[in-house]
Amino acid sequence: MKLITPVVFSATMMVSLAQSQTKGALPKFEVASVKVSADRASPETFDIKSNRLTATSAPLSLLIQLAFGVRPNQLAGSPNWFSEERYDITARMPGEENLTQQTFKVPLQLLLAERFKLVTHRETTDVQGYALVVAKGGPKLQKGTGPPVGTAIRRGGLSGHNASMRNLAAMLERPVGRPVEDKTGIGGTYEFELKYAEGTEPSAESSLPSVFTVLQEQLGLKLEPQKVAVEMLVIDHVERVPTEN
């Protein structure tokens, strides 16, 4: 099943929208430089500091994921050169307007639409994934200790401070390699820290159990394979060489 959301991002539409708004106009970079990276072997970086955004040796797939707030498995229609080409970007907001983890997204969307002629739309489709549900015996959860919410994922483990079941489901997508939907029906926020063997199966190289086992033993939850609804960002058009600065 596919449900198409009629949201299309293009340079013409977004700039037109920004110009038509007399109040709360879309934030846009005042100055921006976008270049094909001369050194593809350099490690990719993405940094927001004050009113500036800087990316070095960044693949376009990463920039799109950050701009639209999607995960790698939510990106569809990527051209085969996405993993080959890298880009260097420096951009500055007007005046002293500082960027945050949320406010950089719209300016970056505009920049990608203008320089790469990026056009996308969103679709909701059913894919094979997991449902996070309560295991037999009930949940074993420790109540959260108060704001702010804190989550962390590392190799062989994850942790949550004052985190919801929805937060946990999102974090579990990395170790299991598939979308995870929260179907526990449990509200509120909780404290948890899980350590597990890398991969979805027990490994002779690790004394730790799999993430599936740890989840059930420590939190009283389990992952059931099933189709889950995932919103995809579909790339309709994108150009490899950005327009001139």
N, C-alpha and C positions, 0 to 999 in steps of 0.2 A: 504494500500500500504506500502511495506517495501523496503527500499533501503539499502543494506548491504555495509558498507564501509570496505574494506579489511585492517583493522588495528588491529593487534592482539598483545597484550603485554604479554610477558612471560619472565621469568628470562633468559632462554637460548638465545632468540632472542635479548633482550635488551643488555645483557652483550656482546654478539657477536658483535653487532653494535658498542658499545662503544669501544671495542678493535680494531675494524677494521678502526676506524677513526683516521687518523694521525693529523688532525686539528679539533679543536672544539669538542673533545671527550665529550660524555655525562657526566655531573657532577654526582659524586657518593659519598655517605657518606664514610668517611675514617674509622670511628668507629661507630657501632650501636648496641644497646641492645634492644631486643624486647621480652617482657615477658607477659604472661597472668596475668592480674591484680588480686591481692589477695583480693582487696576490691572493689566489683562491685557497692557498694552503694555510693562510692565517686563521687563527681561531675566531669564530664568530662572536661579536659582542653587541649588546644593545643596552644603552644607558640613557636614563632621564635624569637631568640635573638642572635645577632652577627652571629657566624658560627654554632650555635646549634639549634636543633629542639627537643622539649620535648612535649610528650603527656602523659596524665595520665587518667586512667579509660576511655579510648576512644573506642567506638565501631568501628569495622572494617568498617562498612558502612560509618561512618564519615570520616575515614582516606582515603577511596577510593574516596569519593566525593571531598575532599580537593586535593588529588593527581591528579585527572583527571579533576577538574574544572567543575563538574556536580552538579545539584541540586538533592534533594531526589527523586523527581518524574522522574528523568532521569536514575535511577538505576533499572536494571531488572535482574532477575535470582538470587536474593539474597537467600541464604539458610536460613532455619528457625531459626538458632542459631545466626544470625547477631545481633539481639537485646538483646541477653542474655550475650554473652561473651564480656569482656572488656580487653584492653591491655595498657601496659605502655611502652613507647618508649623514648629512649634518643639516639640522633644521632649527629655526628659532622662532618662537612666538613673538608677537608684537609687544613692545613695552616691557613691563616687568611681570607679565602674566606667567605664573609658574605652572609647569606641567605636573600631573600626578599620575598614578597608575591607572586612573580612569579617564582623565581629560585628554590624554595624548591620543586616544583611539580615533576620534573624529578627524582631527587634523591629519593623522597618518592615512586614514581612509581617503581623504581628499587628495593627499599627495600621491598616493598610489593610482588613483583614478586619473589624475592629470598627467603624471609622468609615464605611467605604464599603460594607460588607456584601459584600466581594469574595469570590467563589468561582471557582476555576480548576481546570483539570486539564491534564495534559501529554499530548501526542500526538507520536509520531514518524512523519513522513510524508516521502515522496520528492518533491523539488521540482527544478526545473531550476537547475543551478548549474555549478560547475567542479570538476574533480579536479586537484590539484597533483601533477604527475608529473615524472620526470626526462626532460630533452630528449635528443635524439640528440647523442652526443658526451660525455655524462656530466655530472655536477654540477661546478660551479666554486665551491666553498664554502670559506670561511675558518673554521677551528675557533674555537670560543668561547674567551675568555680567562679564564673563571671566573665564579663568582657575584658579585653577584646578577643575575637576569634583568632586562633593560631593553628596553622596546619603545616606539616612538613613531610616531604617524601624524600627518601634517600635509598641508596642501594641496599636491599635487604631489610627495609623497614619503613614505617610511617608512624606519624603521631598527630594527635589532635588535642587542642586545648579549647574548651568551651565550643566544641564543634558539633554540628548537627549530623544526622544520619545521611543527609544529602551531601554534606562535605565528605563524609567517609566514603560514600559510593563513588564520588568523583575521584578521590585519591586511589581507590582500588582499581581503577581502570588501567593505571600504569603497570602494576605487577601482573595482572591477569591478561593484559593485552587486548581487552574488548570493552565495549561500553557497559556500564553498570548503572542500573536504575534502582533508586531507593523504593522498595515496596514493603518496608518494615511497618509502616503506620505509626512509628514512634516519633513523637515531637520532642522538643527541648534540645539541650546541648549537653555534651559529655566529654570526659577525659579518657584518652586511650593512647597506648603506645604498643605497637606490634613489631616484632622482629621475626623474620621468616627467611627461608632459603630462596635465593633468586630462581626465577622460573616457576612454572605452574605445577611442576612435579618434584617430589623429594629428590635430593641429589646426594650422591655418595661423597661429594666434595664438601658438604655442609652437614653439621649435626642438627641444624634447625629444621623444623617441619615446614610444609608448604603453607602459603598464605591462606589456603582454604581451611587447613587444620587449625592454624593459629586463630583465625577469625571465629571459628566455632568454639574452640576451647576457652578462649579468653573473653570473648564478647557475647557468646551465645547467639551468634548470627551465622548465616550461611549464604552461599552464592548458588543460585539455581540457574542452569542454562535455559535460556528462553529468548524469544524475539523481543527486542526493546525498541522503542521509538527514539530515533536520533535526528536532530536537526543538522542538516548538511549545508555547508556553504559551497555552492557550485560555481566554478569559474566558467563564465561564458566567453570571455575574451580577455587576453592579456598580451602585451608585447614585450619581447625580450630586451630590447634596447630602449632605455628611457629617453624621453625627449630632452632637449637641451635645457640646461639650468637657466 
